[in-house]
Amino acid sequence: MMIIMASMQRIVFDLNDEMRTRNERMQELKDNIRYAGYLQEAQPVIEKLQSVRFKKAKERMKDENADVLRRYYLAKRIMGEKGLIDKLDTAAWSVELEQLRTEYQKANDEYHKINKDCKMIRELYLFAKDTMRENRGVTQERSREEAR
């Protein structure tokens, strides 16, 4: 029974690690998609800002679009650090994200099923262990009474 329980726990730990890595990759893809959206959202503002020649007009435009520009520079810095600034393929990221979600859901269902079975086996093992301990105590008392 201990061998079965240990092997099931090993499977549970492996599934948990697998789900954790999938979850981290899904979060990374969500971030990449969000940052690519920031870059695309700010592209018209950046182009318009580059076409304006006068300093006061540029400053006014920067003030009007401060949030968009802040998100743009943040996304540009992060995507540049990752080396993805020229490779903004949100469609491929979305497909991979959906695939990871379905795989994660399957692994999660399997994890919960096996974890539930493992808990039930653990409870049975502890119940059997307690019962055997009680039986030993009763048997020892009987043998002492018979010895008297």
N, C-alpha and C positions, 0 to 999 in steps of 0.2 A: 504494500500500500504506500509506503514511503517513497518507493521508486517512482510509482505513478504520480504521486503528488509532486515530487521533485521535477519530473519531466514536464508536467503541466505548468508548474511555476516557471520553468525555463522558457517554455513557449510563451507564457504571458509576458515575461520580461522582454523577450525578443520582439513580440508584437508591439509592446509599449515603446521600445526604442525605434522600431520601424515607423510607428505613428508619429513619434516626436520629430524624426528627420523629415517626414512628409509635411508635417505641420510647419516646420521651419522653412521648407522650400515654398510652401503655399504662401506664407507670409512674405517671403522675399519677392515672389511673383506679384502679389497684390501691391507691394510697395513700388515695384518697377512699373506696373501699369498706372498707378497713381502719379508717379513722377513723369512718366511719358505724357500723361494727360496735362500736367502742369506745363510741360514744355510746349505742347501743341496749343494750349489755351493762350499762352503768352506770345506765340509767334507773330500774330498780327500786330500786337502792341510793340514788340521789338522792331519789326520792320517799319512801322510808322515812326517810332522813336528815332530810328537811324535816318529816316528821310527828312526829319525836321532839322533845320540848320541853326535856328536861333536858340540861344541859351535859355532865355526866359520861357519860351514855348516848350523846350525840352523839360525844364524844371516843372512846369505846370502839368505836363503830361505824366511825368514821373510821380507827381503827387496824386494825380487822379487815379493812377493804376499802381499804387504802391503795393497792395496785396498781391496782385498778379505778378509783379516784378519780383517781389520777395520770394514767392513760390517758385518762379522761374529760376532764379539764381540758386536757390536751394536744390532744386531738381538737377540743374546743370552741374553743380558741384558733386552731388552724390552719384549721378549717372557717369560723370567723368571719372570719378574714383573707381567705379566698377568697370570702366572701359566700355560702357554701353551707350555712350552719347551718340554714336553713329549707327547703332544697331537697335533702333526703337521699333521692334516688331511686336506690337501689342496683340495682334491676332494670334501669333504663335504662343505668346505667353498666356493668353486666355484659354487656348486649347489645352495647353499643359496644365493650367490651373484646374480646369474642369476634370481632366483625367486624374489628377492627384486627389481631387475631392472625392471622386467615386472610389478610387483605391483606398483612400483614408476611411471612407464610410464602411467598405467591406471589411477592412482590417479592424475597425472599431467594433463592428458587430461580432466578428469572430473573437476579439479580445474579451468582450463582455460575456459571451457564451462560455468560453473556456475559463474565465475568471470565476464565473458563477459555479461551474462544475468543480473547480479547484477548491472553492470555499466549502462546497457541500462535502467533498471528500475529506477535507481537513476537519470539518465538524464530525463526520462519521469516525474518523481516526481518533479524535479526542474523546468522543463518546465511548468508543471501544476501549480505549486506554483507561478511562475512568472506571468503566464497568469491570475490567480485569483487575484493577487495583482494589476495588471494593470486594470482588470475589476472593482475592487473595487474603484480604483481611478477615473475611468470614470463614474461609477455610482454615486459616491459622488459629482462629478462636476455637473452632470445632476440634482441631487436633489437640489444642491445649486442654480443653474440657475432657476429651477422651483419655488423655494422658493422666489426669488426676484420678 
